[in-house]
Amino acid sequence: MSARPEIGARGRRFTLEVPQETPDGFGGVIRSYQPGPRLWGAIALLSTMERIRADRAEAAATHRVTFAFRDDLTPDRRLTLGTRRFRIRSASDPDGRRRSTVCLVEEIAG
């Protein structure tokens, strides 16, 4: 039996959600997200900050999520981990060797 070492290091199972846009009949679009591929990754909390949105304080948690290299992790997509959702803010190949992709994400409340 062959073990995949990246799964041990990246032991959380994420779902990559892909945006789907549907015309709203008024010249705009309605964006929804459809489940895409399942990915093994590692998540680490970087910081939490408070910001004001709609005249109320809201906590914004910022995390780093690391996956095996992928080129489809872009800011128009998002990630889910169980009931938690994350907006991808940036994705990069930190050493340029196409071994891993590091995403900076923001947890979406609610």
N, C-alpha and C positions, 0 to 999 in steps of 0.2 A: 504494500500500500504506500503510495507516494503522497507525502504531505506537501501542501503548498505553503511555504513560509510566509508569503505575504498575507494569507488569511489569518495566521496567528497574530501577526503584527497589526493587521487591519481587520479586526474581528467584528465590526459592526456592519450590518446589511442595510444599505441605502437603496432607495428607488430614485432614479433620475426621472423627473417629470418634464415632459415636452409640451411647449405651448401650442394651443390650437386656437386659431382666430376665426370667428364666424361673423359675417356681416350682420349689423344690427338693424338694417333697413333704413337708417338715417344718415348714412355716409360714414359711420364709424364701425368699430368692430367690438365684439365681446371676446375676451381672452379667457380661456379655461386651460387646464393642464391635464394631460393624459399620462398615465403611468408608462414609463419606458423601461429600459434595462435595469436590472438589479445589480448593485455594485458592492463589493467589499471595501470598507474604508476604515480609517481611524479618525476620531474626532477629539479635539482638544479645545477647551475654553481659553480664549485669549483675554477677553475683558467683558465687562458689562458697563454700559453707560446709560444715563438717563437723558431723555430728550423730550421736548414738548411737541405734541402732535394733537391738533384739534383742541387746543387749550387745556390739555391734560398731560400729566407726566406719564411717560411710557419708557419701560426698560428695553434697551436694545442689547442683546447678547451677541458677541462676535466670536466666532469659532474658526479654527483651522481644520479642514478635512483633507486627508491625504488618501489618494487612490493609486492603483497601478496606472501607468500612463494611459491617458485618453485624450483625444482632441475634440470631443463633443461636449465638454463641460464649459458652457458659455453663460454669460450673465442673463440671457433670455430664458434660461432653464432654471429649475429649482430642484432641491433634494428633499426627500422625506426620510425620516427614521422613526418608524412606528407612527405615533400620532404627531410627532414634531415635524415642522416644515422649515426649510432654510432657503433664503434667497442667495444665489451665487453672486458675489460682488466682483470676484476676480478668480482667474485660474491660470496657473503657470507651471512650467516645467523648470523647477528650480536650478538644476545643474545642466540643463540642455542635453541630457543623455537619453531622454525618452524612457526613463525608468519609472517616474512617478509624476502625478499631477497634484499640486497643492491648491486647494480652493480656500479663499477667505469668504466666509458666509455670514449672514445675519439671520438669526432665528426670527420667524414670522409669528407674532403673537396671535393666539386665537385659532 
